[in-house]
Amino acid sequence: MEKTNVFAINLVKRKDRKASIISEFADKEEFQLTIVPAIEHQFGAVGLWHTICNIVKKSEKEELDYVIICQDDHTFTSQYQDISLQKTIEDAKQFQADILLGGVSWFSTCIPVGKNLNWVEKFSGLQFAVIFKKFYSKILSTDFQEGNAGDYTMSALSHQIYFIYPFISIQKDFGYSDVTAKNNAKGRVGKLFKDSDDLVKATNQVISFYKKMIYEQFEPTLLPDFDNISITTYILNSKNSQMRLPPINLQFEGRTEFDVRMIKMCENTNAEHAYWMTLIQIIQQAKADEDDVIIVCDNNHLFTEAYSKECLIRHIVEGHQLESKILCGGVEDFETAIPLTRNKFWVRAFKSSSFIVLYESVYDNILEEQICSDSSIESLYREVTSNKLLMFPFISKRTVYNEDISFRLDKIYQMAKMSDDEICS
């Protein structure tokens, strides 16, 4: 049987790690292990990158279809015995992969695209990486700077990164790291991989939940006559932002679908707490008014070209069908986005939304949520419910708009469409 070359990077002074990585491959006759002395540098990440580049440069010269690079803290999981690495490599090639990872310690969004294969948007964890030929030149031409990290840099360089799941590789916890200072704490590395594994499972559960709901219950919305619909809309306004009143009033001028109410922000030295205290007042009023749904809007909100009255009502009605409790008209960032339809994403968490639809089903959750000294708006919205959806394209933005967010969501949607499970409708 032809053996697969694996290059394991090891600092010469780290003899414990060298012994460990040799032991990992001792009973793996399918591999030909080569220990590569790491280039030493004041910044460990820079030395690691230069070492990776040397391996890649050699692989490019030898015209290898791919190269497997390990770090000396790699360890195989029990799942390795049940997964065909070669089959998964071939599957990744079919998806035009640049990199295939044996396991990740963190990721933003993942989409299952085939058996044991997940596309990943951003990741950390380069302890076992298959780097494909078409990506060699991109790595070699990258200007890697002090302060950069190899995994985050590769995430930025490619939109074609995949990982094997269940993980076949994790990092062994030596209690110290020559590359990532944060990983010097004992037990931290193991927890990172455990949390990452849990997030993959949670992602799959969310996909299964909504996939079943959409196929069994979700129907195209036939909108009622909505000419007379007027949704209670609260605009948050602080005493220091009076100059924003004319622009925000202009945004809602002539839009009869909104029953606009200006509300003064509560005073608190912590702006995040002031927001939540004000939100509690809004919810109390909404309950008193028996509002089924309300909108909470920042005073720097701007409608996008995608907005229309029909679009908003459709989003709200369909969000209700999907049992959403929170529906965002736009965000500045997000954690873990899963496309449910072409114009709606489930999100694990979001950051800074200037236009939020709140359904009656979330009112009590908000009132019962406890504010801690380190609570943020982002963390509070994360905790009150997992049923958070995002409209797409965005109907709301702030003056400064991050177009990268829309690009990321578009890419996630395209990958979901390629999934064997047909995640989104």
N, C-alpha and C positions, 0 to 999 in steps of 0.2 A: 504494500500500500504506500502510495506517495505521501510523504509527510508535508504538513503545512508549516511554513516558517513563522515563528513568533519572535519578535524582538522585545525584550524586557529591559526597561531603563532602570539603572541602579547607580546611586552614588557609591563610589568605591569604599568610602568610609562606613557605609551602612551594611555591615556584614550580616546583621540579623535579618535584614530585608532580603538580601541576596539568598541566604539560606532558605527563607520562606518561599520565595518565588520559584526556586529550583525544586523545592518540595511539591509545590502545586502542580508542576508539570511532570513530576517523576513517573507517575503511572499513566500519563497521557501519551501513548505511543503514536498517536496521530499527529503530534506536533514535533517540530525541530526547534528547540529553544536556543536562542542566542542572547546572552547577557550583554547589553550595551552600556558601557560606562557613561554616566550622565555628565554633561558639561557643567562644571561648577560656575556659579555666578552669585553675585551679592544678593540678587533676587532669584529665588528658586524657580519661579514660574518662567523667567527668561531663560535660565539654563535648560529647563525642561523643553521649552519651545525649540531652542536651537538644536537640542538632541533629536527631537521629533523631525525637524527639518533635515538633519543629516540622514536619518533613516529613510525619509521620503525621497530625498535626492538620490540615494542609492537604488531605491525601488524603481524610480523613474528611469534611471540609467539602464537597469536590467529589464525594463518594460514589463514589470509585474502588473497583473490585473488589479491586484489589491495587496495591501500589507497589513498584518496584524501587529499592533503596538500595545504593549502592556506596561503598566507601571509596577514597581516591585511590591506594591501593597495589594495587588489583585489576588483574589481568591475565588475559586469556583464554588458555586452553590450546588446543592443537591439536584437542582433542576437541569444542570448541564447534561446529566446522563439521559434525560428524557427528550432532549431537543437536539435535532440535527443541525449543527452549526453550518455545515456546508449547504444544506437545503435552505436555511434561512439567508445565507449569503447570496445564493442564487435568486431567492425571492426578492431580496433588497435590490439586486441588479435590475430586476424587472421594473422596479419603481424609480430607476435612475438615481439610486442613492449615492451620496457623496461619502457618508460615514454610516457605519452600523455599530452600535454600542452594545456591550454585553450587559450593561446595567447602568442606571443613573441615580445619583444621590439627590438630585433636585430637577424639576422641570416645570415649565409654565403650563403648556397644553399638550396633550397627546391624543392621537386618533388611531384606534386599531384599524389596520388596513389589510391584515391577513393573519393567518395562523402564526402565532408567536412573534408578530411583527407590528410595531407601533411607530407611526410618524411622530416626531417631537419638534416643537417649535423652538424652545430654548432649553438648555440643559446644563448640568454640571456632572462631572464624573468621567474622567478619561482613562480609568484604570484598565479598560479592555476595549480597544477600538479597532475596527476594520476600516481602513481608509482606502477608498477606491481610486483607481488610476486617473479618472477624469478630474479628481480634486487635488492631485499632486501640485499642479502649477499654481493653484490658488493659495495653497499653504506656503509654497516657496516664495511667492511674490508679496506676502503680507509683511508689513512693517510692524513687528511686534515690539511694543514699548514697555518700559518699566511701569508697573501698576496694572498691566493687562493680565488676564487669566486665559490659559489655553482653551478651556471648554467654552467660556463665554465668547472668546474670539471666533472659534469655529461656528458657534451658533449664529454670530453676525455674518459670517462668510457664506453660509449655505442655508437654503430652505429645503434641503433634501437630506435630512438627518433622521435616522431611525434607531430604535432600540429593540432588543429582544426581550420578550416577556412571556412567561416568568423570567426574571433576571437569571442569567447564567454566571454573572460576575458581580461581586461587591468588593469593597475595600476592607482589608484587614486592619483592625484598630491597633496600632502600635503605641498609641498614647502621645504621638508627636507627628508632625508633618514638616517636610522640608520645603513644601510648596505653598500650602495654605495654613496660615498662622491660626485661623479660627479652629482648625481641626486638631489643635494640640490638646484639647480637653478630652480626657478619657471617657469613652462611651459616646461621644458626639457623632462619630462617623457611622456607627451602627444604627443610631437613631435616625440619621438622615436617610439611609437606605430603607429603613422600616417605614418612615413617613412617606417616602417616594412610592414604595410598593403599595401602601394603603391608598395613596392618591390614584394610582392606576386602577385599583379595584373600585374606588368610589366613582371614577370616571366611567367605568364599564357599567356600574349600577345605574348611573344617571342616564346613560345611553339606552339601556334596557327599559328603564321606567318610561322615558318619553317616547321611545320607539313604539312600545306597546300602546301607549295612550294615543299617539298620532294615528297609528294604523287601525285601532279599534274604535276610537271615539271622535277624533278630530275630523271636522268637516269644513269645507270652504265656507267662509262666513257670508251669509246673505244679510247685508246690513239693513236694518229697519230705516224708516224715515227719520233721519237725524237732524233735520233742519232746526228743530227746536231744542236740541240737546245743548246743555250748558254745564260744563264741569267746574266745580269749585276749585279754583286755582290760587294757591297762596304764594305770594312773592316775598321772599325774605329780604328785609331791608334794615341795615344798621344805621345808626345815627351819623356815622362817618362817611356814608356813601350816598348822600342826597343828590349828588351830581349824576348818579346813575338812573335816577327816576325818569327823566325825560326819554332816554333811550329805551328803557324797558317798557314804558308806557306805549311807545311807538311800535314795539314788537307785537303788542296785543291789540293795537288799535284796529277796530273793524272786525276782529275775530270773535264772533258771537258765541263760538263753541266754548269760550272760557268765561267763567264768572270770577273775575279777578278781584283778589283781596290782598292789599298790602298788609304785611304784619311786621311789627318792629321786633328785631332780634332781642332776645334776653341778654342782659349784661352779665358777663363773667370774664375773668381775666384769661380763661382758657377758651379760645374761639371754638374749639371742637365741642366743648361742653355747652357753650352758649347755643350752638346750632341744635344740639339734641334737646336741650331744655325748651327751646322754641318749638321744636317738632312735637314734643309732648303736648304743649298748649294747642297746637294745630289738631292733633289727633283727638284730644278731649273735645274740641269744638266740632270736629267731624262726626264724632259719636253722638254728640248732642243734636246735631243737624240730621242725623241718620243718613249721611252720605255713603253710598256704596263704594265710591271711588273718589279720590282727590288727586290733585297734582301739586307738588311742591317744587318751586322754581327759584333759582338764584337770580339776583337782580342784574347779573351780567350775561344772562342767557340770550342767545341769538337763534332764531329759526334758520334751518338750512334750506337749500333748494329742494330737498326731498320732502319737506313738510307739506301736508295738505290736511284739511279737516277730515276727509274720508280716510286718509292714511292713519291718522291718529285714532279715530273711532275703531277702525279695523284692528289695529294693534291692541287696543284695550279689550275689545271683545274676544279676540283670539287668545290674548294673554289670560283672560279669565277661563277660557276653555282648557288651557294648558295648566290650570291651577296655579298660575303665577300669583305671588303676593306683592312683588315689587317689579316694576317695569321701567327701565331707564331709556330716556330718549337720546342719550349720548354719554360717553365716559371719556376720561383722560387716560385711563389705563384699566387693566383687568387681570384677574388670575383665572386661568383655566376656562376657556370658552368652548362650548360645544354647540354646533349649529343644529337647530331643530327643524327649521324651515329656511328658505332662502333669505327671509327677512327677520328672523328671530334666533337669538343665541341664548343658551343658558350660560350663566357665569357663576363661578364659585365666589368671587368677590369683585368689587369694582372700586375705582378711585375717582372721586370728584365728578359727580354728575350734576349738571345744571338744570335738569328737567327729569323729575321722578314721579311716576304714577304709583300711588299706594292704594291697594285694594283693602276693603273692609276686613278681610281675613288676617291682615297683618297688624291691625290697630292695637289689639291687646298685647301682641308680642312686643311692640315698641314701648308700650306703657310699662310693661313688666321688666324690660331690660335694665339691668343695673349699670350705672356709670361708675367706672373706676378712675383712679388718678391718671392712668396711662391710656384710657379709652380714646379712640379716634373715631371720626365719622365712619371711616372705612371699616374699622373693626366692629363697630356697633351694627352697621348694616349687614356685615358678614354673619354676625351671631344671631340676629333676630329671625332669620329664615334661610333655608337653602333654596327656596323657590324664587330665584331672581332671574329675570329675563332682560335682554337687551335688544332694542329695536335696531335694525340695520337695513339700509343706510341710516345714519344718525339723522334725527329730525331737529336736534339741538346741539349747539356748540357754544363755546365761549369765544371772546375776541381772538385769542390765540388758539389755533386749532392744530392738533397733532395728526397729520395725515397718515403717519406710520400706523396708527391704530386701525384705520380702515384697511390698509394694506394687509396687516396681520390677520384681520378677520376674514378678508377675502381668501387668503391663502389657506386658512383653517377650513373654510367652507369647501374649497376645491379638493383638499385632501379627504374630507369627509365624503365627498361624492365618489371618490375612488375606493372607498372602503368596501370590503366584501359584504359588510353588514348593511350597506346603504343607510347610513345613520340618519341623514336628513332627507326630508321629502321635497 
